[in-house]
Amino acid sequence: YQLSVHKNANPSESRYLLVMKGAPERILDRCSTILVQGKEQALDEELKDAFQNAYLELGGLGERVLGFCHLALPDDQFPDDFQFDSDEVNFTTENLCFVGLISMIDPPRAAVPDAVGKCRSAGIKVIMVT
C-alpha cells in the first residue's frame, strides 16, 4: 500500500488527513467504517459482500483495481508540530474509513509484445500473471 499524511489548511476540519491506497482487500482489512453516500457508517458483513462483488466485477473486466481509505487524525493526539515517522510508525494505520474503488486499464508496456515474441521463438513458454 501507499500511505501519506496531508496537513489540512481548513481550520474547521482535522489538522491532518491520512490517506491510503493499495490492493483493495488489504485496504478493506484496515478499515472499520465505510463512506456511503457521503456518510460514514460501520463496515458490516453486508457491506463487505457488496465490496467483494464490486471488486470481482471490476477485476473480471481485466482492469487494475485499487482501494482507497482515509482517516482524519485527532488534533489532540497530533498537534501542529507533530513529527510523523514512517520508519517507526507513530500513527494509526488501522480503523480507517474505506472510501472506494477505482479501476483502470493497465496495458502491458510497449516492449512486452517483442519480448514475448523473442521468448516464444527461443522455445520458452510465456505465462502472464496479473
N, C-alpha and C positions, 0 to 999 in steps of 0.2 A: 504494500500500500504506500501511498504518498500522503504525508500529513504536513500541514502548515498552520501557523497561528497568525492571525491578522489583527492589527490594532484598529479599533473602530473609532472613526472621527466623530460619530454622533453621540453626544453626551447623554442622551436619553436611553441608550442601549448599553449592553455589557461592553466593558472596555476591550475585551479580547474575544475573537471568534476562532475556534479551532475547526478546521475543515479537513476532510479526509476523502481520498478516492482510491479505488482498487478493485480487486476481484469481488464481485457482488456478494458471494456467500461469505467471504471474510469480513466485508464491511458490515453486513447484516449481523454477524456474530458479535460485533462490538456495540450493537445498538439495543436500547431498551424501549425506545419510543420511535414513532414514525410520523412524518408530516403528511396529513391527508387533507386536501383542500384548504391548505394554509393553517391548519390547526394540528398541534402536537397531541398525539394520543399514545396510549400503551401499545406496545407491539405484541399482539396476541397470536395464537395459532392460526386463526382465520386470515389475518394479515400476512403472516409468514407464508401461508399457502398461496395467497394472491401474488406475493413476491415471486415465489418459486415458479408459478405458471407464467408470469410475465418474463422472467429470466429465461425459461426454457423456450418460450416463443421467440424472443429476440435472438437467442443463441442459435435456434433452429434455422434462422434466416441466413446463417453463415457470417453474421456480423460480430464484431468485438463488442462486448458488453462491459461497462464499468458501473460500479455502485458509488454513491456519494452520501456522506453524512456530515453533520456539524454539531457543535456544542458551544453555546455562549458560556464562557468561563466566568465563574462568580467573582465579582470585583473585590469582595472581602478576602478571597484567597489569592488573588492575582493583582497586586497593586500596580500602579503606573510604572514603577521601576523594576518590576519582576524580571529576572533573568531566566528565560526558558533554556533548558539544557536537553538537547536531543541525544546526547551520549548516555547520560544517566537521567533518564526521563523523569522530570519533576512535575508532571501534569498528567491528568487522566487521559486515557485512550479507551475507556470503557463507558457504558451507559450513554452513548451518543444518540443522536436523533437521525434516523435514516431519512434522506430527502428524495432519493430517486435513482433511476437507472438511465443510462444513455447508451445507445448502440451506434456504432459507426462502421462503415465499410473500411476494412483494413487489408487491402490487397497485398500480395507478395511484392517485394522490392523488384525494380526493373531488371536486375541482374539474375533473378531467380530462374526464369524460364531457360536461359542459356546454360546456367549451372546444372539444372536438372537434365537438360539435353546431353551435356557432356558426361554426366554420371551414367545415364542410360546407355550411351554409346560405348562406355567403358565396361558395361555389363553389371553396373551397380543398380540394385532395385531401390527406387526412391519412394519413401513413405513420408507424407506430410502430416505432422501432428500439430493441432492448434490448441 
